[in-house]
Amino acid sequence: MNIKPLADRIVIKIIEDTEQTSGGIFIPDSAKEKPQKGEVVAVGPGKAAEKGEREPMDVKVGDIVLYAKYAGTDIKMDGVEYKILSINDALAILG
């Protein structure tokens, strides 16, 4: 992947949850909710502050984050789904 996010944006690789219930029933794609979890694969330099320095980013490459349900822009590269979103749409770091 060769994407470099700008300012306070991050790129995440969407993590799909299991497609089978604990009882062994497979869930069709049409019945699943959109995933809201992903692995950070790229981090922008941070938002520019008033004096020219950059605000530090709260996440780093490799973090697993939860993000807002309808946040960001979906992209697909080499058959893998990614999402570009603002750091403000990242709700929590798991782990």
N, C-alpha and C positions, 0 to 999 in steps of 0.2 A: 504494500500500500504506500502510495506516495502523496499524501495529503498533509498540508501544513496549515492548521487553523490560524486565523487572524485574531488579534486582540484577545478578548476574554471568552473565546470559544474552545470547545473540546470535540474530539472525534471519538465515538465509542463504537465498539463492535457489539451488536445486539446479541444478548444471550437468550436463546429460546428455552422456555421451561419444558418439562417433559410433556409428551403428547399422550400419555397413558395415565389413567387414574390409578389409585392404589388398589382398586378392585380389578384392574386389568382391562378396563374399557378404554378404547382409543377415542380421542377427542378430535373431530374433524376441524380443519382449518377455519371453516366458517363459524364455528362455535367458540373459538378461542379468543380471549382478549389480547390486545396488543401487549407485547412484553414491555416491561418498564425497568429492565435491568440490563446493564452492559459493562464491558471492560473498556477502560480508557486506553486508546491506542495512540493518541496524539493530543498535545496540549499547546494552546496558543501562548504567546509571551505575556499576556495579561493586559488589562485595560490601562491606557495611558492616564496618569494622574496629572494634576494641574502643573506641577513643576517639571514635567517631562519624564519622570521615573515611571516604572510600571508597577501596578498593584500585583502582589503575589497571588498565584493561583492556589486554590485549596486542594486540588487533586494532582496526581502524578500518573504517568503511564503505568499501567498494570493494576490500578485501583478498580474495584468493582463498585459501580454507583447505581443508585435508584434515581430515576428522572421522572419529571412530570409527564402525565399520560399523553398529551397531544403536543409535546415540545419538539422543537428541532426540525431538521430537514432530513428525510431518508434518502440515502444513496446506495447504489449497489455497484461494487467493483469486483471483478473476477469471481462472481457468483456469491460474494459475501455481503451481507447487509450491514451498513454502517449508518450512524446518525450523527449529524453535526448539530450541536446545541450550545447555547450560552451557558456559562458556568452558573448563572442564576437558575437555570432549569434543572441542575443537578441537586437533588434533595438530600442525599445522604451517601456516605461511603460505607459499604458493607465489609465486614471482616474483623 
